[in-house]
Amino acid sequence: MFFSSGTKTLYQSIDAPQSKFFPPLLKPMLPPNTFQGKVAFITGGGTGLGKAMTTFLSSLGAQCVIASRVHAIRCDVRDPDMVHNTVEELIKVAGHPDVVINNAAGNFISPSERLSPNGWKTITDIVLNGTAYVTLEMESS
């Protein structure tokens, strides 16, 4: 079983064998100022992949607004009313976004069969419903 020795395999270093074929990109592939004058809205933009995307978009000239439980505009994407208020604040502060990245996620380092019903509900509420709430709210704004 993949998890038979814990989660150690999930935390491989950058020097792991598969990375030899696809070394990490340390700078954007796009030319400077590609997103100059554009607004990017990133859910889950305070950590992990969202933080990296926010950093790169910002370095390419985008004005980035992140929605997170801990940074910038506080937003729990599982709550449609909070999403509505966040989008209103986003538009008031930065204008209507040119780029929307639905990156918020609920991550549990656990095989699916070990998730509790509440854990499963949390993941689907964030990833599925949260993505829908943000996308639908953007469409109606």
Contact map, one row per residue, 1 for C-alpha under 8 A:
111100000000000000000000000000000000000000000000000000000000000000000000000000000000000000000000000000000000000000000000000000000000000000000
111110000000000000000000000000000000000000000000000000000000000000000000000000000000000000000000000000000000000000000000000000000000000000000
111111100000000000000000000000000000000000000000000000000000000000000000000000000000000000000000000000000000001000000000000000000000000000000
111111000000000000000000000000000000000000000000000000000000000000000000000000000000000000000000000000000000000000000000000000000000000000000
011111110000000000000000000000000000000000000000000000000000000000000000000000000000000000000000000000000000000000000000000000000000000000000
001111111000000000000000000000000000000000000000000000000000000000000000000000000000000000000000000000000000000000000000000000000000000000000
001011111110000000000000000000000000000000000000000000000000000000000000000000000000000000000000000000000000100000000000000000000000000000000
000011111111000000000000000000000000000000000000000000000000000000000000000000000000000000000000000000000000000000000000000000000000000000000
000001111111000000000000000000000000000000000000000000000000000000000000000000000000000000000000000000000000000000000000000000000000000000000
000000111111000000000000000000000000000000000000000000000000000000000000000000000000000000000000000000000000000000000000000000000000000000000
000000111111100000000000000000000000000000000000000000000000000000000000000000000000000000000000000000000000000000000000000000000000000000000
000000011111111100000000000000000000000000000000000000000000000000000000000000000000000000000000000000000000000000000000000000000000000000000
000000000011111100000000000000000000000000000000000000000000000000000000000000000000000000000000000000000000000000000000000000000000000000000
000000000001111100100001000000000000000000000000000000000000000000000000000000000000000000000000000000000000000000000000000000000000000000000
000000000001111110110000000000000000000000000000000000000000000000000000000000000000000000000000000000000000000000000000000000000000000000000
000000000001111111110000000000000000000000000000000000000000000000000000000000000000000000000000000000000000000000000000000000000000000000000
000000000000001111110000000000000000000000000000000000000000000000000000000000000000000000000000000000000000000000000000000000000000000000000
000000000000000111111100000000000000000000000000000000000000000000000000000000000000000000000000000000000000000000000000000000000000000000000
000000000000011111111111000000000000000000000000000000000000000000000000000000000000000000000000000000000000000000000000000000000000000000000
000000000000001111111110000000000000000000000000000000000000000000000000000000000000000000000000000000000000000000000000000000000000000000000
000000000000000001111110000000000000000000000000000000000000000000000000000000000000000000000000000000000000000000000000000000000000000000000
000000000000000001111111000000000000000000000000000000000000000000000000000000000000000000000000000000000000000000000000000000000000000000000
000000000000000000111111100000000000000000000000000000000000000000000000000000000000000000000000000000000000000000000000000000000000000000000
000000000000010000100111110000000000000000000000000000000000000000000000000000000000000000000000000000000000000000000000000000000000000000000
000000000000000000000011111100000000000000000000000000000000000000000000000000000000000000000000000000000000000000000000000000000000000000000
000000000000000000000001111100000000000000000000000000000000000000000000000000000000000000000000000000000000000000000000000000000000000000000
000000000000000000000000111110000000000000000000000000010000000000000000000000000000000000000000000000000000000000000000000000000000000000000
000000000000000000000000111111100000000000000000000000010001000000000000000000000000000000000000000000000000000000000000000000000000000000000
000000000000000000000000001111100000000000000000000000000000000000000000000000000000000000000000000000000000000000000000000000000000000000000
000000000000000000000000000111110100000000000000000000000001000000000000000000000000000000000000000000000000000000000000000000000000000000000
000000000000000000000000000111111100000000000000000000000001000000000000000000000000000000000000000000000000000000000000000000000000000000000
000000000000000000000000000001111100000000000000000000000011100000000000000000000000000000000000000000000000000000000000000000000000000000000
000000000000000000000000000000111111000000000000000000000011110000000000000000000000000000000000000000000000000000000000000000000000000000000
000000000000000000000000000001111111000000000000000000000001100000000000000000000000000000000000000000000000000000000000000000000000000000000
000000000000000000000000000000001111111000000000000000001001110000000000000000000000000000000000000000000000000000000000000000000000000000000
000000000000000000000000000000001111110000000000000000000001111000000000000000000000000000000000000000000000000000000000000000000000000000000
000000000000000000000000000000000011111000000000000000000000111000000000000000000000000000000000000000000000000000000000000000000000000000000
000000000000000000000000000000000011111100000000000000000000111000000000000000000000000000000000111000000000000000000000000000000000000000000
000000000000000000000000000000000010111110000000000000000000011110000000000000000000000000000111111000000000000000000000000000000000000000000
000000000000000000000000000000000000011111000000000000001000011110000000000000000000000000000000111110000000000000000000000000000000000000000
000000000000000000000000000000000000001111100000000000000000000111100000000000000000000000000000101110000000000000000000000000000000000000000
000000000000000000000000000000000000000111111000010001000000000111100000000000000000000000000000000111100000000000000000000000000000000000000
000000000000000000000000000000000000000011111000010000000000000001110000000010000000000000000000000011110000000000000000000000000000000000000
000000000000000000000000000000000000000001111110011000000000000001111000000000000000000000000000000001111000000000000000000000000000000000000
000000000000000000000000000000000000000001111111111111000000000001110000000000000000000000000000000000110000000000000000000000000000000000000
000000000000000000000000000000000000000000011111011000000000000001110110000000000000000000000000000000000000000000000000000000000000000000000
000000000000000000000000000000000000000000011111111100000000000000000000000000000000000000000000000000000000000000000000000000000000000000000
000000000000000000000000000000000000000000001111111100000000000000000000000000000000000000000000000000000000000000000000000000000000000000000
000000000000000000000000000000000000000000001011111110000000000000000000000000000000000000000000000000100000000000000000000000000000000000000
000000000000000000000000000000000000000001111111111111000000000000000000000000000000000000000000000000110000000000000000000000000000000000000
000000000000000000000000000000000000000000011111111111100000000000000000000000000000000000000000000000000000000000000000000000000000000000000
000000000000000000000000000000000000000000001011111111110000000000000000000000000000000000000000000000000000000000000000000000000000000000000
000000000000000000000000000000000000000000001000111111111000000000000000000000000000000000000000000000000000000000000000000000000000000000000
000000000000000000000000000000000000000001001000011111111100000101000000000000000000000000000000000000000000000000000000000000000000000000000
000000000000000000000000000000000000000000000000001111111110000000000000000000000000000000000000000000000000000000000000000000000000000000000
000000000000000000000000001100000000000000000000000111111111000000000000000000000000000000000000000000000000000000000000000000000000000000000
000000000000000000000000000000000010000100000000000011111111111100000000000000000000000000000000000000000000000000000000000000000000000000000
000000000000000000000000000000000000000000000000000001111111111100000000000000000000000000000000000000000000000000000000000000000000000000000
000000000000000000000000000000011000000000000000000000111111110000000000000000000000000000000000000000000000000000000000000000000000000000000
000000000000000000000000000101111111000000000000000000011111110000000000000000000000000000000000000000000000000000000000000000000000000000000
000000000000000000000000000000011111110000000000000000001111111000000000000000000000000000000000000000000000000000000000000000000000000000000
000000000000000000000000000000001011111100000000000000001111111100000000000000000000000000000000000000000000000000000000000000000000000000000
000000000000000000000000000000000001111100000000000000001100111110000000000000000000000000000100000000000000000000000000000000000000000000000
000000000000000000000000000000000000001111000000000001001100011111000000000000000000000000000000000000000000000000000000000000000000000000000
000000000000000000000000000000000000001111000000000000000000001111100001100000000000000001000100000000000000000000000000000000000000000000000
000000000000000000000000000000000000000011111100000001000000000111110011100000000000000000000000000000000000000000000000000000000000000000000
000000000000000000000000000000000000000011111100000000000000000011111011111000000000010000000000000000000000000000000000000000000000000000000
000000000000000000000000000000000000000000111100000000000000000001111111111100000000000000000000000000010000000000000000000000000000000000000
000000000000000000000000000000000000000000010000000000000000000000111110011100000000000000000000000000000000000000000000000000000000000000000
000000000000000000000000000000000000000000000100000000000000000000011111010000000000000000000000000000000000000000000000000000000000000000000
000000000000000000000000000000000000000000000100000000000000000001111111110000000000000000000000000000000000000000000000000000000000000000000
000000000000000000000000000000000000000000000000000000000000000011110111110000000000000000000000000000000000000000000000000000000000000000000
000000000000000000000000000000000000000000000000000000000000000011110011111000000000010011000000000000000000000000000000000000000000000000000
000000000000000000000000000000000000000000000000000000000000000000111111111100000000010000000000000000000000000000000000000000000000000000000
000000000000000000000000000000000000000000000000000000000000000000111000111110000110010000000000000000000000000000000000000000000000000000000
000000000000000000000000000000000000000000000000000000000000000000011000011111100110000000000000000000000000000000000000000000000000000000000
000000000000000000000000000000000000000000100000000000000000000000000000001111110110000000000000000000010000000000000000000001001110110000000
000000000000000000000000000000000000000000000000000000000000000000000000000111110000000000000000000000000000000000000000000011001100100000000
000000000000000000000000000000000000000000000000000000000000000000000000000111111110000000000000000000000000000000000000000000000100000000000
000000000000000000000000000000000000000000000000000000000000000000000000000011111111000000000000000000000000000000000000000000000100100000000
000000000000000000000000000000000000000000000000000000000000000000000000000000111111100000000000000000000000000000000000000000000000000000000
000000000000000000000000000000000000000000000000000000000000000000000000001110111111110000000000000000000000000000000000000000000000000000000
000000000000000000000000000000000000000000000000000000000000000000000000001110111111111000000000000000000000000000000000000000000000110010000
000000000000000000000000000000000000000000000000000000000000000000000000000000011111111100000000000000000000000000000000000000000000010010000
000000000000000000000000000000000000000000000000000000000000000000000000000000001111111110000000000000000000000000000000000000000000000000000
000000000000000000000000000000000000000000000000000000000000000000100000111000000111111111000000000000000000000000000000000000000000000000000
000000000000000000000000000000000000000000000000000000000000000000000000000000000011111111100000000000000000000000000000000000000000000011001
000000000000000000000000000000000000000000000000000000000000000000000000000000000001111111110000000000000000000000000000000000000000000000001
000000000000000000000000000000000000000000000000000000000000000000000000100000000000111111111000000000000000000000000000000000000000000000000
000000000000000000000000000000000000000000000000000000000000000010000000100000000000011111111111000000000000000000000000000000000000000000000
000000000000000000000000000000000000000000000000000000000000000000000000000000000000001111111111100000000000000000000000000000000000000000000
000000000000000000000000000000000000000000000000000000000000000000000000000000000000000111111110000000000000000000000000000000000000000000000
000000000000000000000000000000000000000000000000000000000000000000000000000000000000000011111110000000000000000000000000000000000000000000000
000000000000000000000000000000000000001000000000000000000000001010000000000000000000000001111111100000000000000000000000000000000000000000000
000000000000000000000000000000000000001000000000000000000000000000000000000000000000000001111111100000000000000000000000000000000000000000000
000000000000000000000000000000000000001000000000000000000000000000000000000000000000000001100111110000000000000000000000000000000000000000000
000000000000000000000000000000000000011110000000000000000000000000000000000000000000000000100111111100000000000000000000000000000000000000000
000000000000000000000000000000000000011100000000000000000000000000000000000000000000000000000001111100000000000000000000000000000000000000000
000000000000000000000000000000000000011110000000000000000000000000000000000000000000000000000000111110000000000000000000000000000000000000000
000000000000000000000000000000000000000111000000000000000000000000000000000000000000000000000000111111000000000000000000000000000000000000000
000000000000000000000000000000000000000111100000000000000000000000000000000000000000000000000000001111100000000000000000000000000000000000000
000000000000000000000000000000000000000001110000000000000000000000000000000000000000000000000000000111110000000000000000000000000010010000000
000000000000000000000000000000000000000001111000110000000000000000000000000000000000000000000000000011111000000000000000000000000000000000000
000000000000000000000000000000000000000000111000010000000000000000010000000010000000000000000000000001111100000000000000000001100110000000000
000000000000000000000000000000000000000000010000000000000000000000000000000000000000000000000000000000111110000000000000001001100000000000000
000000000000000000000000000000000000000000000000000000000000000000000000000000000000000000000000000000011111000000000000011101100000000000000
000000000000000000000000000000000000000000000000000000000000000000000000000000000000000000000000000000001111100000000000001000000000000000000
000000000000000000000000000000000000000000000000000000000000000000000000000000000000000000000000000000000111110000000010000000000000000000000
000000100000000000000000000000000000000000000000000000000000000000000000000000000000000000000000000000000011111000000000000000000000000000000
000000000000000000000000000000000000000000000000000000000000000000000000000000000000000000000000000000000001111101100000000000000000000000000
001000000000000000000000000000000000000000000000000000000000000000000000000000000000000000000000000000000000111111100000000000000000000000000
000000000000000000000000000000000000000000000000000000000000000000000000000000000000000000000000000000000000011111100000000000000000000000000
000000000000000000000000000000000000000000000000000000000000000000000000000000000000000000000000000000000000001111100000000000000000000000000
000000000000000000000000000000000000000000000000000000000000000000000000000000000000000000000000000000000000011111110000000000000000000000000
000000000000000000000000000000000000000000000000000000000000000000000000000000000000000000000000000000000000011111111111000000000000000000000
000000000000000000000000000000000000000000000000000000000000000000000000000000000000000000000000000000000000000001111111000000000000000000000
000000000000000000000000000000000000000000000000000000000000000000000000000000000000000000000000000000000000000000111111100000000000000000000
000000000000000000000000000000000000000000000000000000000000000000000000000000000000000000000000000000000000000000111111110000000000000000000
000000000000000000000000000000000000000000000000000000000000000000000000000000000000000000000000000000000001000000111111111000000000000000000
000000000000000000000000000000000000000000000000000000000000000000000000000000000000000000000000000000000000000000111111111100000000000000000
000000000000000000000000000000000000000000000000000000000000000000000000000000000000000000000000000000000000000000001111111110000000000000000
000000000000000000000000000000000000000000000000000000000000000000000000000000000000000000000000000000000100000000000111111111000000000000000
000000000000000000000000000000000000000000000000000000000000000000000000000000000000000000000000000000001110000000000011111111110000000000000
000000000000000000000000000000000000000000000000000000000000000000000000000000000000000000000000000000000100000000000001111111111000000000000
000000000000000000000000000000000000000000000000000000000000000000000000000001000000000000000000000000000000000000000000111111111100000000000
000000000000000000000000000000000000000000000000000000000000000000000000000011000000000000000000000000011100000000000000011111111110000000000
000000000000000000000000000000000000000000000000000000000000000000000000000000000000000000000000000000011100000000000000001111111110000000000
000000000000000000000000000000000000000000000000000000000000000000000000000000000000000000000000000000000000000000000000001111111111000000000
000000000000000000000000000000000000000000000000000000000000000000000000000011000000000000000000000000000000000000000000000111111111100000000
000000000000000000000000000000000000000000000000000000000000000000000000000011110000000000000000000000010000000000000000000011111111110000000
000000000000000000000000000000000000000000000000000000000000000000000000000010000000000000000000000001010000000000000000000001111111111000000
000000000000000000000000000000000000000000000000000000000000000000000000000000000000000000000000000000000000000000000000000000011111111100000
000000000000000000000000000000000000000000000000000000000000000000000000000011010010000000000000000000000000000000000000000000001111111110000
000000000000000000000000000000000000000000000000000000000000000000000000000010000011000000000000000001000000000000000000000000000111111111000
000000000000000000000000000000000000000000000000000000000000000000000000000000000000000000000000000000000000000000000000000000000011111111100
000000000000000000000000000000000000000000000000000000000000000000000000000000000000000000000000000000000000000000000000000000000001111111110
000000000000000000000000000000000000000000000000000000000000000000000000000000000011001000000000000000000000000000000000000000000000111111111
000000000000000000000000000000000000000000000000000000000000000000000000000000000000001000000000000000000000000000000000000000000000011111111
000000000000000000000000000000000000000000000000000000000000000000000000000000000000000000000000000000000000000000000000000000000000001111111
000000000000000000000000000000000000000000000000000000000000000000000000000000000000000000000000000000000000000000000000000000000000000111111
000000000000000000000000000000000000000000000000000000000000000000000000000000000000001100000000000000000000000000000000000000000000000011111
